[in-house]
Amino acid sequence: MKLFKRAKTVTIDGPAGSGKSTVSRLVAERLGFVYIDTGAMYRALTLKVMRKNVDFEQKGEIVKLSADLDIELIPSGTKEDSVRVILDGEDVTGRIREMEVTGNVKHVAAIGAVRENMVAFQRHLVRGLKGAVMEGRDIGTVVLPGARHKFYLDASFDERIERRLTELRAKGHPVTRAEVMEDLKQRDHADRTRKVGPLKKADDAELIDTTKLSVDEVVEKIIKKIEA
């Protein structure tokens, strides 16, 4: 892991609705670093599996798709989406955020060999960069355990529901609070209990409860810690 200690890497982990995507993008902008959204990678792979009509029980086929995934993450410059996600040359930024894809990500993310392929790809993205902010579920514990700065964002369950509901409705998705609550329950359970790369705070990561904090306040906390 010495390679990643040399690079100026910042890891930001946390559950859905904790604010990590927006915060990570803004921290990267402030520092002049590259922002890497690992969750978008798993969503893109899930979409590809669905488009190929591969059953989620066909783990071998999914592993093959993950080994040859043609994906680009391009800064979008908008608040709505932190990055544009290009899958096989097509912009699928909006498609990967739909509830159908969201509900199936857990099947793909739980496959050990898939995570191995994705982790290798994520580490490759960091090599040669002056600095990077990478966010996800297992970045500080598995992907970049030697990162110089690690953070874990969390918020109350009710707050995370409201944030996710607001986000989806702003994008035109007709969802109910009950649907979002059930989705978050399932995602939390899948993220925390999977055998490979579970959602977990790294021992050396700083915990930030974002429940009553604005995005700007969270960003400032992180920037001050990094620049201290």
GIHU-V379190 format. One record per residue. N is the residue number from 1. PHI is phi in whole degrees, 0 to 359 (999 if undefined). D_CENTER is the distance of its C-alpha to the mean C-alpha in Angstrom with 2 decimals. Layout:
n->[N;N]
phi->[PHI;PHI]
d_center->[D_CENTER;D_CENTER]
//
This chain:
n->[1;2;3;4;5;6;7;8;9;10;11;12;13;14;15;16;17;18;19;20;21;22;23;24;25;26;27;28;29;30;31;32;33;34;35;36;37;38;39;40;41;42;43;44;45;46;47;48;49;50;51;52;53;54;55;56;57;58;59;60;61;62;63;64;65;66;67;68;69;70;71;72;73;74;75;76;77;78;79;80;81;82;83;84;85;86;87;88;89;90;91;92;93;94;95;96;97;98;99;100;101;102;103;104;105;106;107;108;109;110;111;112;113;114;115;116;117;118;119;120;121;122;123;124;125;126;127;128;129;130;131;132;133;134;135;136;137;138;139;140;141;142;143;144;145;146;147;148;149;150;151;152;153;154;155;156;157;158;159;160;161;162;163;164;165;166;167;168;169;170;171;172;173;174;175;176;177;178;179;180;181;182;183;184;185;186;187;188;189;190;191;192;193;194;195;196;197;198;199;200;201;202;203;204;205;206;207;208;209;210;211;212;213;214;215;216;217;218;219;220;221;222;223;224;225;226;227;228]
phi->[999;299;304;280;287;289;284;275;253;237;251;228;250;156;284;300;87;278;97;293;294;297;297;299;298;290;296;298;298;296;271;75;261;274;264;235;263;287;299;296;293;293;294;297;297;300;299;296;301;295;292;276;57;273;292;292;276;275;297;298;292;293;299;299;295;290;284;232;279;263;222;233;246;241;307;270;79;238;282;294;228;295;222;271;253;252;245;52;83;248;284;244;308;286;297;287;264;289;301;298;291;305;291;256;303;301;292;283;292;275;277;305;294;294;297;299;295;290;297;299;294;295;294;298;298;283;301;88;277;291;192;213;246;244;238;175;246;229;290;285;261;238;290;229;295;263;300;289;228;232;223;230;262;213;203;298;299;298;295;293;298;297;296;295;298;297;298;293;293;296;266;87;272;281;244;259;298;297;294;294;299;294;298;295;301;294;294;300;297;296;295;274;251;295;287;247;58;290;295;200;283;294;302;259;269;271;275;234;275;266;310;251;253;281;302;298;293;293;301;297;301;291;299;298;294;292;273;296]
d_center->[21.09;23.54;22.10;18.90;21.10;22.99;20.17;18.99;15.44;13.43;10.60;8.87;7.74;8.55;8.97;8.54;10.89;11.04;10.60;7.95;6.87;10.65;11.70;9.78;11.30;14.59;14.79;14.39;17.08;19.31;19.26;19.57;16.66;14.33;10.81;8.25;4.94;4.33;3.07;6.15;7.99;8.28;9.22;11.61;13.10;13.66;15.41;17.47;18.54;19.67;21.50;23.23;24.35;23.30;23.57;20.67;23.36;23.98;21.63;23.59;23.12;19.35;19.36;21.58;19.34;16.38;18.91;19.94;16.92;17.83;14.81;14.64;12.22;14.70;14.65;15.87;17.81;17.35;16.00;15.21;12.53;10.99;11.37;13.62;12.60;15.79;16.44;19.95;21.06;20.10;17.91;15.81;13.59;15.22;15.79;12.32;11.88;15.16;15.83;17.23;14.16;12.01;14.83;14.92;11.45;12.63;15.60;13.93;11.37;14.46;16.50;17.16;18.30;15.32;13.04;15.80;15.75;12.06;12.37;15.53;14.10;11.39;14.36;16.52;14.55;15.27;18.90;21.28;19.13;20.83;17.71;13.92;11.15;8.03;5.08;3.39;6.40;9.07;8.98;12.09;13.80;13.52;12.02;13.72;16.02;18.49;16.48;18.86;16.92;14.51;13.39;12.26;12.07;13.60;15.93;18.60;18.00;20.25;18.55;15.13;17.12;18.82;15.84;14.25;17.83;18.52;15.52;16.47;20.15;19.83;18.55;21.54;20.23;23.12;21.56;23.28;22.29;23.25;20.95;17.90;19.08;19.57;16.21;14.50;17.09;16.40;12.61;13.33;16.09;14.39;11.49;14.23;16.96;15.85;17.95;15.62;12.59;12.63;10.81;13.25;14.25;15.70;19.40;19.46;16.51;17.69;16.95;16.85;17.72;16.73;18.86;21.76;20.34;19.78;16.88;19.49;20.61;17.28;16.98;20.59;20.17;17.60;19.74;22.87;21.60;20.65;23.95;26.07]
//
